[in-house]
Amino acid sequence: VPTTRASSRHGTRQRQATEVARALLRALSILECFSLETPALALQEIYRTVKLPKSTTFRLVVTLQEAGYLLQRSDQRYTLSYKLLLLGSVVRETQDLREITRPLIEELARSTGETVTLSTRSGDERIVLDVAQSKSTLRSIVLPGDRVPLLYGASGKMFLSQLDDKAVERVRQSQQQPRRRVTRKALSDTLAEIREKGYARTQDDRVAGVIAVSAPVRDASGEMRYSVTVTGPSSRIEGREQALIDPLMRIAKRISTLLGHSPSGRPVK
């Protein structure tokens, strides 16, 4: 009998913990409804966005208001409070990008066995911010601080896919290599495919004998600020790209989430 009671109490605690976690995620989904485009929302706009029952949404909104995270204006619309601004300031003061991303790119390097890079765009170049090197003696050598033109390679093309046609054409014309010319149509088709798939894959593009797969990292505004890329020799990667793409996309999404990105249309149930 004591064992049965202990099991029952354990099951009850688990259910309570699950309910608390569920309520927390629902509350966070309400905070994520607000943006620069929609800084003030009526209650009905909030529950339509999070797709929760109106009564549940109302209870959560009132709780957030009482906790100081939401304010209600005279027109009955809700806005985020300065309390969140304070928390954001704490994040900026205590977190460095590489402190956030380093464990994740190391995890990706371990799971794939290949070199992983984190890059950002600066003008018509990408800058390598951090590298988790493959343990293999046959590997791609990339160093933090390297500046690389955008036209060649998966990382560069991932960034190019986010630019308008005029900027892409400027890069194409200025960074052409005589023996590896890229036509406007070929580049346009490649970038369209990247936008459709959500990642870039190249082979023998920037470096002969190398395959690279790159995924976007987005910030709270939804813009692609960084890219995460897995790179390695074609002899080892060819035929097993999907085994790299799946964990790469998961890590890129996790980093994006840590940077404040929240894809639209994903209500928390």
N, C-alpha and C positions, 0 to 999 in steps of 0.2 A: 504493500500500500504506500509506504513512504516514497518508493521509487516512482510509482504512478503519479503521486502528487508533485514530486520534483519535476517530472517530465512535463506535467501540465503547466507548472509555473514557468518552466523554460519556454514552452510553446507560447504562453501568454506574453512573456517578455519579447520574444521574437516578433510576434504580431504587433505589439505596441511600437517596437523600434521601426518596423516596416511602415506603420502608419505615420510616425513622426517624420521619417525620411520622405515619404510621399507628400506630406503637407509642406515640408520645407521646399521640395522641388516645385510644387505648385506655386508657393509664394514667390520663389525666384522667377518663375515663368511670368508672373505678373509684373515684376520689376523690369523684365526684359521686353515688355510690350512698348516701353517708352524709348524714344529715339529723338534725334535732332529733327526729324521730319514730323514726328508726333510727340511733342513734349508734354502735351496735356490731353487727357483722355477721360471721357465719361465712363461711368460704370458699365453701361451696356457695350461700349466699344472694347472695354477690357475683357469682359466675359466672352464676347464674340471672337476675340483674338486668341485667348487661351483655350476656348472651347470647353469650358467647365460650366456646371450648372450655375445659374445666377445667384442662388443662395450661398453656394460654396464660395464663389468669387467675392461676394459681398463680405462674408466673414473674414476671408483672407485680407481683403483690402482694408477693412476696419482694423484688423490686427497690425498690419503694416503701418497704418496711420498712427495707431496708438504707440507703436514702437519708435515712431519718428522717421520712418523711411519714406512715407508718402504724405503729401500735403493736399488738403482740399481747398480749392479756390472758391471765391464767392459765387461763381457760375456753376458750382457743384462738380466741376471737372477736377481730376487728380493730376498731380505732378510729383516728380521725384524731389526729395528734400536735400538740403545741404549736408545732411548726415552722410549721404553716399559720396559727396564730394570729398569730405574729410577722409573716408575710407580709401578713396582713390588716391588721395595725396599720400597716404601711408604706403600704399602699394608702390607708387613711383619712387618713394624714398628708400624702400627696403628691397626692391627686386631689380636685379640686373637681368637683361634678356638671356644671357648665356647661363645664368644660374637657373633660370626656368627651363631652358631647352636642353641643357647639357645631359641630364639623366635620360631624356627621351631619345636624343640622337645616339647616345651610347647604347641604349636598349635596342634601337633599330640596327645598329652596326653588329651587335651580338647576334641578333635573330637572323640577319641576312648573311652575315659573314663578309660583308662588303663595306667599303668606305662610305661614310655619310657626311654630307656637308650642309651647312645652314648658310644661306646667302641673302643679301638684300640688293636692291637696285640703286645705283647712283648715276643719274644721267643715262648714258648709253652703255654703261658697264654694270656688271654685278660685282659685288664685293663679298668675298668669302669671310663670314664672321666666325665660324667655328667648324672644326672637323673632328670626327670620330673615325680614326683610321682602322682599316681592316687588319686583322692579325696575320693575314696571309703574306708571304714574301712577294707574291705576285699581286700587286694592287695598284690602284690609281693614287698618285701622289698629288695632293692638294694641300695648300697651307693657308692658315688664317691670314687675312690681309691681301691675298691674291686678288687682283682686279682683272676681270675677264670680259671681253666684248660680248654683247648679247646675241649676235647673229648665229653663232655656232654653239652647240651643246644643249642638253635638255634644260638645264637651269635657265640659260639665257632665253631660250624659246618659250619657257613657261612665263617669264616676265614679258616677253614680246607679245604674248597672246592677250595681255591685259591693256596694251596700248592701242591708240587709234591708228587708222590706215596711214595717215600722214607721218606719224612718228615711226611706224614700222618701215615705211619706204625710205625714210632718212637713214635709218640704221642699216637697211639692206644696201643702199648705195655707198655709204661711208665705210662699211666694214667688209666689203667683198674681198675675198682672196682669189687671185688670178686662176689658180688651179682647182678651186672649189667654188665656182660661181653659183649663186643662188638666184633663180628667176623669181620675178614678182609672183607669178601664178603658183609656183611650187611652194613658196613661203606662205602665201595666202591659204593654200590648201592645208598645209601643215598646221598652221595656227588655228584654222577652223576645226581641225580634228582634235587638237589639244583642248579647245573650249568645249567640244562635245564630250570628250572622255573625262575631262577634269584632271588630266595629268599629261606630262610630256615624256616621250621615249625616243631616244636617239641611239644610233649605232654608227661608229666610224665617222662621227660628225666633227667634233672638236679635236679628238685624239683618235688615231687609227687603232683598231683592235679593242675599243672600249664601248660598252653599253652603259647608258645612264638613264635613269627614270627619275623625274622630278614632280613634286606635288606642291600646290600653293598653300601658304600659311596666311590667314587673314586676321585682321585685328578687329576691334570693337566696331569700327566704322564699316566693316565688310570689305575693305580694300585689301588686295594682296600686297603685303609689305615684305614678305620673305618667301623663300622656297626651301624645301628640304629635298635633297637629292641623294639617291643611292647610285654609286658608280663602281664598276668593276670590269675585269677583262671579259671580252665576248666569249672566250673559250669556256668560262665558268658560268656565265649568266645565260647565254643563249639557250632557249628552250625551257627556262625556269623563271621567266620574267614575272609571271603571275605570283610566284612565291615571294617576289620583292614588292610588287605593286600593292598587294593587299595590306601588309604591315606598314608600308610607306604611307598609304592613304590614312590608315588609322592614327599613326603618329602625327601626321600633319594636322589632322582634325583635333587631336588632343592638344597640340601646341596652340592652335587657333583658339580653342576654348579657354585655355589658360591666359591668352591675350585679350579675352573679352568678347570673342566672336560668338554669335549665336545665330545659326541659320534660321531664316524665317520659315514659318509653317511647321514648326515642330513643337506643338503643345505638349506639356507634361501632364499625363493622365494620373 
